[in-house]
Amino acid sequence: MPIITISKARAKLDELVRQVAENHEPLVIQGKHSAAVLISEGDWNAMQETLHLLSVKGVAESIRKGKDTSLDQCATNPGWE
């Protein structure tokens, strides 16, 4: 993950936000005493949704089970053609 100092990030924040949103590559912004990570809003929302789904009892197992199911084994909706 790329790292940039907070003073350099401040000078080109608009450009960094655009790059992170386009490339989906997080960026570490390093301050004197701590650091933060800049990620796109879309990536943040996707991570939050994943965390929520995995917190629901049984969802992780259902995903694993579904991943190992062939398309031929999946139930079909008789109304779909």
Jmol script that loads the backbone (N, CA, C; Angstrom):
load data "model"
ATOM      1  N   MET A   1       0.857  -1.160   0.000  1.00  0.00           N
ATOM      2  CA  MET A   1       0.000   0.000   0.000  1.00  0.00           C
ATOM      3  C   MET A   1       0.911   1.232   0.000  1.00  0.00           C
ATOM      4  N   PRO A   2       0.677   2.151  -0.921  1.00  0.00           N
ATOM      5  CA  PRO A   2       1.495   3.368  -0.956  1.00  0.00           C
ATOM      6  C   PRO A   2       1.327   4.196   0.319  1.00  0.00           C
ATOM      7  N   ILE A   3       2.382   4.917   0.663  1.00  0.00           N
ATOM      8  CA  ILE A   3       2.380   5.776   1.852  1.00  0.00           C
ATOM      9  C   ILE A   3       2.754   7.184   1.420  1.00  0.00           C
ATOM     10  N   ILE A   4       2.047   8.176   1.966  1.00  0.00           N
ATOM     11  CA  ILE A   4       2.342   9.576   1.679  1.00  0.00           C
ATOM     12  C   ILE A   4       2.286  10.336   3.001  1.00  0.00           C
ATOM     13  N   THR A   5       3.097  11.352   3.120  1.00  0.00           N
ATOM     14  CA  THR A   5       3.060  12.156   4.343  1.00  0.00           C
ATOM     15  C   THR A   5       1.803  13.003   4.355  1.00  0.00           C
ATOM     16  N   ILE A   6       1.397  13.402   5.537  1.00  0.00           N
ATOM     17  CA  ILE A   6       0.176  14.186   5.665  1.00  0.00           C
ATOM     18  C   ILE A   6       0.321  15.551   4.992  1.00  0.00           C
ATOM     19  N   SER A   7       1.509  16.139   5.034  1.00  0.00           N
ATOM     20  CA  SER A   7       1.685  17.444   4.388  1.00  0.00           C
ATOM     21  C   SER A   7       1.582  17.330   2.870  1.00  0.00           C
ATOM     22  N   LYS A   8       2.116  16.259   2.277  1.00  0.00           N
ATOM     23  CA  LYS A   8       1.977  16.058   0.833  1.00  0.00           C
ATOM     24  C   LYS A   8       0.540  15.736   0.472  1.00  0.00           C
ATOM     25  N   ALA A   9      -0.136  14.957   1.314  1.00  0.00           N
ATOM     26  CA  ALA A   9      -1.538  14.610   1.063  1.00  0.00           C
ATOM     27  C   ALA A   9      -2.410  15.861   1.109  1.00  0.00           C
ATOM     28  N   ARG A  10      -2.149  16.747   2.047  1.00  0.00           N
ATOM     29  CA  ARG A  10      -2.927  17.975   2.186  1.00  0.00           C
ATOM     30  C   ARG A  10      -2.833  18.813   0.908  1.00  0.00           C
ATOM     31  N   ALA A  11      -1.648  18.845   0.321  1.00  0.00           N
ATOM     32  CA  ALA A  11      -1.419  19.672  -0.867  1.00  0.00           C
ATOM     33  C   ALA A  11      -2.142  19.147  -2.104  1.00  0.00           C
ATOM     34  N   LYS A  12      -2.409  17.841  -2.152  1.00  0.00           N
ATOM     35  CA  LYS A  12      -3.065  17.289  -3.343  1.00  0.00           C
ATOM     36  C   LYS A  12      -4.186  16.311  -2.990  1.00  0.00           C
ATOM     37  N   LEU A  13      -4.960  16.666  -1.992  1.00  0.00           N
ATOM     38  CA  LEU A  13      -6.008  15.784  -1.507  1.00  0.00           C
ATOM     39  C   LEU A  13      -7.051  15.472  -2.577  1.00  0.00           C
ATOM     40  N   ASP A  14      -7.479  16.466  -3.332  1.00  0.00           N
ATOM     41  CA  ASP A  14      -8.482  16.228  -4.367  1.00  0.00           C
ATOM     42  C   ASP A  14      -7.990  15.182  -5.371  1.00  0.00           C
ATOM     43  N   GLU A  15      -6.749  15.283  -5.793  1.00  0.00           N
ATOM     44  CA  GLU A  15      -6.165  14.319  -6.731  1.00  0.00           C
ATOM     45  C   GLU A  15      -6.074  12.926  -6.107  1.00  0.00           C
ATOM     46  N   LEU A  16      -5.682  12.850  -4.840  1.00  0.00           N
ATOM     47  CA  LEU A  16      -5.561  11.558  -4.162  1.00  0.00           C
ATOM     48  C   LEU A  16      -6.914  10.873  -4.024  1.00  0.00           C
ATOM     49  N   VAL A  17      -7.951  11.640  -3.704  1.00  0.00           N
ATOM     50  CA  VAL A  17      -9.295  11.070  -3.586  1.00  0.00           C
ATOM     51  C   VAL A  17      -9.725  10.498  -4.937  1.00  0.00           C
ATOM     52  N   ARG A  18      -9.480  11.233  -6.004  1.00  0.00           N
ATOM     53  CA  ARG A  18      -9.824  10.751  -7.347  1.00  0.00           C
ATOM     54  C   ARG A  18      -9.074   9.477  -7.679  1.00  0.00           C
ATOM     55  N   GLN A  19      -7.772   9.438  -7.398  1.00  0.00           N
ATOM     56  CA  GLN A  19      -6.963   8.257  -7.701  1.00  0.00           C
ATOM     57  C   GLN A  19      -7.438   7.028  -6.932  1.00  0.00           C
ATOM     58  N   VAL A  20      -7.698   7.207  -5.658  1.00  0.00           N
ATOM     59  CA  VAL A  20      -8.148   6.089  -4.823  1.00  0.00           C
ATOM     60  C   VAL A  20      -9.493   5.568  -5.320  1.00  0.00           C
ATOM     61  N   ALA A  21     -10.382   6.472  -5.720  1.00  0.00           N
ATOM     62  CA  ALA A  21     -11.694   6.063  -6.214  1.00  0.00           C
ATOM     63  C   ALA A  21     -11.568   5.318  -7.543  1.00  0.00           C
ATOM     64  N   GLU A  22     -10.684   5.774  -8.415  1.00  0.00           N
ATOM     65  CA  GLU A  22     -10.524   5.145  -9.732  1.00  0.00           C
ATOM     66  C   GLU A  22      -9.769   3.820  -9.667  1.00  0.00           C
ATOM     67  N   ASN A  23      -8.709   3.772  -8.862  1.00  0.00           N
ATOM     68  CA  ASN A  23      -7.824   2.603  -8.834  1.00  0.00           C
ATOM     69  C   ASN A  23      -8.201   1.566  -7.792  1.00  0.00           C
ATOM     70  N   HIS A  24      -9.068   1.928  -6.860  1.00  0.00           N
ATOM     71  CA  HIS A  24      -9.452   1.029  -5.761  1.00  0.00           C
ATOM     72  C   HIS A  24      -8.227   0.540  -5.000  1.00  0.00           C
ATOM     73  N   GLU A  25      -7.225   1.399  -4.880  1.00  0.00           N
ATOM     74  CA  GLU A  25      -6.020   1.071  -4.118  1.00  0.00           C
ATOM     75  C   GLU A  25      -5.937   2.019  -2.931  1.00  0.00           C
ATOM     76  N   PRO A  26      -6.033   1.481  -1.708  1.00  0.00           N
ATOM     77  CA  PRO A  26      -5.953   2.336  -0.525  1.00  0.00           C
ATOM     78  C   PRO A  26      -4.608   3.054  -0.440  1.00  0.00           C
ATOM     79  N   LEU A  27      -4.593   4.148   0.299  1.00  0.00           N
ATOM     80  CA  LEU A  27      -3.396   4.960   0.465  1.00  0.00           C
ATOM     81  C   LEU A  27      -3.211   5.259   1.950  1.00  0.00           C
ATOM     82  N   VAL A  28      -2.022   5.017   2.457  1.00  0.00           N
ATOM     83  CA  VAL A  28      -1.719   5.334   3.854  1.00  0.00           C
ATOM     84  C   VAL A  28      -1.259   6.790   3.913  1.00  0.00           C
ATOM     85  N   ILE A  29      -1.872   7.559   4.799  1.00  0.00           N
ATOM     86  CA  ILE A  29      -1.452   8.940   5.043  1.00  0.00           C
ATOM     87  C   ILE A  29      -0.793   8.952   6.409  1.00  0.00           C
ATOM     88  N   GLN A  30       0.515   9.211   6.412  1.00  0.00           N
ATOM     89  CA  GLN A  30       1.322   9.114   7.627  1.00  0.00           C
ATOM     90  C   GLN A  30       1.506  10.489   8.270  1.00  0.00           C
ATOM     91  N   GLY A  31       1.059  10.606   9.521  1.00  0.00           N
ATOM     92  CA  GLY A  31       1.287  11.821  10.296  1.00  0.00           C
ATOM     93  C   GLY A  31       2.486  11.634  11.206  1.00  0.00           C
ATOM     94  N   LYS A  32       2.748  12.607  12.073  1.00  0.00           N
ATOM     95  CA  LYS A  32       3.887  12.516  12.986  1.00  0.00           C
ATOM     96  C   LYS A  32       3.725  11.394  14.004  1.00  0.00           C
ATOM     97  N   HIS A  33       2.508  11.204  14.487  1.00  0.00           N
ATOM     98  CA  HIS A  33       2.291  10.245  15.570  1.00  0.00           C
ATOM     99  C   HIS A  33       1.364   9.078  15.211  1.00  0.00           C
ATOM    100  N   SER A  34       0.700   9.192  14.089  1.00  0.00           N
ATOM    101  CA  SER A  34      -0.219   8.124  13.707  1.00  0.00           C
ATOM    102  C   SER A  34      -0.453   8.165  12.202  1.00  0.00           C
ATOM    103  N   ALA A  35      -1.170   7.178  11.723  1.00  0.00           N
ATOM    104  CA  ALA A  35      -1.460   7.089  10.296  1.00  0.00           C
ATOM    105  C   ALA A  35      -2.935   6.771  10.105  1.00  0.00           C
ATOM    106  N   ALA A  36      -3.420   7.055   8.902  1.00  0.00           N
ATOM    107  CA  ALA A  36      -4.793   6.736   8.522  1.00  0.00           C
ATOM    108  C   ALA A  36      -4.763   6.188   7.102  1.00  0.00           C
ATOM    109  N   VAL A  37      -5.844   5.525   6.721  1.00  0.00           N
ATOM    110  CA  VAL A  37      -5.923   4.947   5.383  1.00  0.00           C
ATOM    111  C   VAL A  37      -7.053   5.634   4.626  1.00  0.00           C
ATOM    112  N   LEU A  38      -6.742   6.083   3.414  1.00  0.00           N
ATOM    113  CA  LEU A  38      -7.736   6.682   2.531  1.00  0.00           C
ATOM    114  C   LEU A  38      -8.206   5.608   1.563  1.00  0.00           C
ATOM    115  N   ILE A  39      -9.527   5.356   1.570  1.00  0.00           N
ATOM    116  CA  ILE A  39     -10.107   4.390   0.633  1.00  0.00           C
ATOM    117  C   ILE A  39     -11.320   5.044  -0.023  1.00  0.00           C
ATOM    118  N   SER A  40     -11.739   4.490  -1.152  1.00  0.00           N
ATOM    119  CA  SER A  40     -12.900   5.064  -1.840  1.00  0.00           C
ATOM    120  C   SER A  40     -14.175   4.761  -1.057  1.00  0.00           C
ATOM    121  N   GLU A  41     -15.178   5.596  -1.279  1.00  0.00           N
ATOM    122  CA  GLU A  41     -16.462   5.386  -0.624  1.00  0.00           C
ATOM    123  C   GLU A  41     -17.068   4.055  -1.049  1.00  0.00           C
ATOM    124  N   GLY A  42     -16.947   3.719  -2.326  1.00  0.00           N
ATOM    125  CA  GLY A  42     -17.478   2.454  -2.819  1.00  0.00           C
ATOM    126  C   GLY A  42     -16.826   1.260  -2.153  1.00  0.00           C
ATOM    127  N   ASP A  43     -15.500   1.316  -1.984  1.00  0.00           N
ATOM    128  CA  ASP A  43     -14.789   0.220  -1.323  1.00  0.00           C
ATOM    129  C   ASP A  43     -15.191   0.133   0.153  1.00  0.00           C
ATOM    130  N   TRP A  44     -15.344   1.286   0.805  1.00  0.00           N
ATOM    131  CA  TRP A  44     -15.777   1.309   2.208  1.00  0.00           C
ATOM    132  C   TRP A  44     -17.168   0.672   2.337  1.00  0.00           C
ATOM    133  N   ASN A  45     -18.089   1.065   1.456  1.00  0.00           N
ATOM    134  CA  ASN A  45     -19.447   0.506   1.508  1.00  0.00           C
ATOM    135  C   ASN A  45     -19.438  -1.001   1.270  1.00  0.00           C
ATOM    136  N   ALA A  46     -18.610  -1.461   0.346  1.00  0.00           N
ATOM    137  CA  ALA A  46     -18.520  -2.898   0.065  1.00  0.00           C
ATOM    138  C   ALA A  46     -17.994  -3.656   1.283  1.00  0.00           C
ATOM    139  N   MET A  47     -16.996  -3.098   1.947  1.00  0.00           N
ATOM    140  CA  MET A  47     -16.461  -3.753   3.151  1.00  0.00           C
ATOM    141  C   MET A  47     -17.495  -3.792   4.263  1.00  0.00           C
ATOM    142  N   GLN A  48     -18.250  -2.702   4.433  1.00  0.00           N
ATOM    143  CA  GLN A  48     -19.280  -2.661   5.467  1.00  0.00           C
ATOM    144  C   GLN A  48     -20.375  -3.682   5.186  1.00  0.00           C
ATOM    145  N   GLU A  49     -20.764  -3.802   3.917  1.00  0.00           N
ATOM    146  CA  GLU A  49     -21.786  -4.774   3.551  1.00  0.00           C
ATOM    147  C   GLU A  49     -21.303  -6.197   3.800  1.00  0.00           C
ATOM    148  N   THR A  50     -20.043  -6.470   3.441  1.00  0.00           N
ATOM    149  CA  THR A  50     -19.467  -7.793   3.676  1.00  0.00           C
ATOM    150  C   THR A  50     -19.438  -8.113   5.163  1.00  0.00           C
ATOM    151  N   LEU A  51     -18.980  -7.173   5.968  1.00  0.00           N
ATOM    152  CA  LEU A  51     -18.946  -7.390   7.419  1.00  0.00           C
ATOM    153  C   LEU A  51     -20.346  -7.641   7.966  1.00  0.00           C
ATOM    154  N   HIS A  52     -21.317  -6.881   7.481  1.00  0.00           N
ATOM    155  CA  HIS A  52     -22.697  -7.085   7.949  1.00  0.00           C
ATOM    156  C   HIS A  52     -23.197  -8.480   7.575  1.00  0.00           C
ATOM    157  N   LEU A  53     -23.008  -8.862   6.312  1.00  0.00           N
ATOM    158  CA  LEU A  53     -23.497 -10.175   5.877  1.00  0.00           C
ATOM    159  C   LEU A  53     -22.838 -11.304   6.658  1.00  0.00           C
ATOM    160  N   LEU A  54     -21.540 -11.175   6.903  1.00  0.00           N
ATOM    161  CA  LEU A  54     -20.836 -12.237   7.626  1.00  0.00           C
ATOM    162  C   LEU A  54     -21.194 -12.267   9.112  1.00  0.00           C
ATOM    163  N   SER A  55     -21.805 -11.190   9.607  1.00  0.00           N
ATOM    164  CA  SER A  55     -22.213 -11.175  11.016  1.00  0.00           C
ATOM    165  C   SER A  55     -23.578 -11.840  11.219  1.00  0.00           C
ATOM    166  N   VAL A  56     -24.310 -12.065  10.135  1.00  0.00           N
ATOM    167  CA  VAL A  56     -25.622 -12.710  10.227  1.00  0.00           C
ATOM    168  C   VAL A  56     -25.412 -14.219  10.312  1.00  0.00           C
ATOM    169  N   LYS A  57     -25.984 -14.808  11.352  1.00  0.00           N
ATOM    170  CA  LYS A  57     -25.793 -16.236  11.592  1.00  0.00           C
ATOM    171  C   LYS A  57     -26.204 -17.062  10.370  1.00  0.00           C
ATOM    172  N   GLY A  58     -25.313 -17.934   9.934  1.00  0.00           N
ATOM    173  CA  GLY A  58     -25.600 -18.858   8.852  1.00  0.00           C
ATOM    174  C   GLY A  58     -25.251 -18.359   7.457  1.00  0.00           C
ATOM    175  N   VAL A  59     -25.019 -17.064   7.292  1.00  0.00           N
ATOM    176  CA  VAL A  59     -24.759 -16.530   5.952  1.00  0.00           C
ATOM    177  C   VAL A  59     -23.420 -17.023   5.406  1.00  0.00           C
ATOM    178  N   ALA A  60     -22.371 -17.004   6.224  1.00  0.00           N
ATOM    179  CA  ALA A  60     -21.054 -17.448   5.746  1.00  0.00           C
ATOM    180  C   ALA A  60     -21.110 -18.897   5.272  1.00  0.00           C
ATOM    181  N   GLU A  61     -21.772 -19.756   6.039  1.00  0.00           N
ATOM    182  CA  GLU A  61     -21.887 -21.164   5.655  1.00  0.00           C
ATOM    183  C   GLU A  61     -22.719 -21.310   4.381  1.00  0.00           C
ATOM    184  N   SER A  62     -23.764 -20.524   4.261  1.00  0.00           N
ATOM    185  CA  SER A  62     -24.602 -20.567   3.060  1.00  0.00           C
ATOM    186  C   SER A  62     -23.810 -20.149   1.823  1.00  0.00           C
ATOM    187  N   ILE A  63     -22.968 -19.140   1.972  1.00  0.00           N
ATOM    188  CA  ILE A  63     -22.128 -18.690   0.851  1.00  0.00           C
ATOM    189  C   ILE A  63     -21.152 -19.791   0.458  1.00  0.00           C
ATOM    190  N   ARG A  64     -20.506 -20.405   1.466  1.00  0.00           N
ATOM    191  CA  ARG A  64     -19.570 -21.503   1.170  1.00  0.00           C
ATOM    192  C   ARG A  64     -20.280 -22.649   0.447  1.00  0.00           C
ATOM    193  N   LYS A  65     -21.457 -22.993   0.943  1.00  0.00           N
ATOM    194  CA  LYS A  65     -22.218 -24.084   0.350  1.00  0.00           C
ATOM    195  C   LYS A  65     -22.641 -23.735  -1.081  1.00  0.00           C
ATOM    196  N   GLY A  66     -23.097 -22.521  -1.281  1.00  0.00           N
ATOM    197  CA  GLY A  66     -23.511 -22.090  -2.604  1.00  0.00           C
ATOM    198  C   GLY A  66     -22.366 -22.038  -3.594  1.00  0.00           C
ATOM    199  N   LYS A  67     -21.192 -21.695  -3.109  1.00  0.00           N
ATOM    200  CA  LYS A  67     -20.012 -21.627  -3.969  1.00  0.00           C
ATOM    201  C   LYS A  67     -19.664 -22.990  -4.548  1.00  0.00           C
ATOM    202  N   ASP A  68     -19.964 -24.031  -3.807  1.00  0.00           N
ATOM    203  CA  ASP A  68     -19.644 -25.391  -4.232  1.00  0.00           C
ATOM    204  C   ASP A  68     -20.797 -26.068  -4.979  1.00  0.00           C
ATOM    205  N   THR A  69     -21.864 -25.316  -5.250  1.00  0.00           N
ATOM    206  CA  THR A  69     -23.018 -25.867  -5.949  1.00  0.00           C
ATOM    207  C   THR A  69     -22.942 -25.497  -7.427  1.00  0.00           C
ATOM    208  N   SER A  70     -23.070 -26.495  -8.285  1.00  0.00           N
ATOM    209  CA  SER A  70     -23.029 -26.215  -9.726  1.00  0.00           C
ATOM    210  C   SER A  70     -24.323 -25.543 -10.156  1.00  0.00           C
ATOM    211  N   LEU A  71     -24.279 -24.859 -11.287  1.00  0.00           N
ATOM    212  CA  LEU A  71     -25.474 -24.209 -11.805  1.00  0.00           C
ATOM    213  C   LEU A  71     -26.584 -25.215 -12.082  1.00  0.00           C
ATOM    214  N   ASP A  72     -26.218 -26.415 -12.501  1.00  0.00           N
ATOM    215  CA  ASP A  72     -27.216 -27.439 -12.783  1.00  0.00           C
ATOM    216  C   ASP A  72     -27.970 -27.871 -11.523  1.00  0.00           C
ATOM    217  N   GLN A  73     -27.313 -27.745 -10.369  1.00  0.00           N
ATOM    218  CA  GLN A  73     -27.938 -28.151  -9.110  1.00  0.00           C
ATOM    219  C   GLN A  73     -28.804 -27.053  -8.505  1.00  0.00           C
ATOM    220  N   CYS A  74     -28.718 -25.852  -9.022  1.00  0.00           N
ATOM    221  CA  CYS A  74     -29.471 -24.732  -8.463  1.00  0.00           C
ATOM    222  C   CYS A  74     -30.941 -24.854  -8.832  1.00  0.00           C
ATOM    223  N   ALA A  75     -31.780 -24.439  -7.923  1.00  0.00           N
ATOM    224  CA  ALA A  75     -33.228 -24.467  -8.185  1.00  0.00           C
ATOM    225  C   ALA A  75     -33.544 -23.408  -9.227  1.00  0.00           C
ATOM    226  N   THR A  76     -34.522 -23.688 -10.034  1.00  0.00           N
ATOM    227  CA  THR A  76     -34.940 -22.714 -11.049  1.00  0.00           C
ATOM    228  C   THR A  76     -36.328 -22.222 -10.735  1.00  0.00           C
ATOM    229  N   ASN A  77     -36.622 -21.039 -11.171  1.00  0.00           N
ATOM    230  CA  ASN A  77     -37.947 -20.461 -11.006  1.00  0.00           C
ATOM    231  C   ASN A  77     -38.756 -20.851 -12.237  1.00  0.00           C
ATOM    232  N   PRO A  78     -39.852 -21.602 -12.075  1.00  0.00           N
ATOM    233  CA  PRO A  78     -40.615 -22.063 -13.234  1.00  0.00           C
ATOM    234  C   PRO A  78     -41.181 -20.920 -14.071  1.00  0.00           C
ATOM    235  N   GLY A  79     -41.303 -19.735 -13.496  1.00  0.00           N
ATOM    236  CA  GLY A  79     -41.841 -18.603 -14.238  1.00  0.00           C
ATOM    237  C   GLY A  79     -40.804 -17.925 -15.131  1.00  0.00           C
ATOM    238  N   TRP A  80     -39.534 -18.282 -14.983  1.00  0.00           N
ATOM    239  CA  TRP A  80     -38.470 -17.657 -15.781  1.00  0.00           C
ATOM    240  C   TRP A  80     -38.228 -18.491 -17.029  1.00  0.00           C
ATOM    241  N   GLU A  81     -38.099 -17.853 -18.122  1.00  0.00           N
ATOM    242  CA  GLU A  81     -37.814 -18.558 -19.375  1.00  0.00           C
ATOM    243  C   GLU A  81     -36.569 -17.992 -19.991  1.00  0.00           C
TER     244      GLU A  81
END
end "model"
wireframe off; spacefill off
backbone 0.3
color backbone group
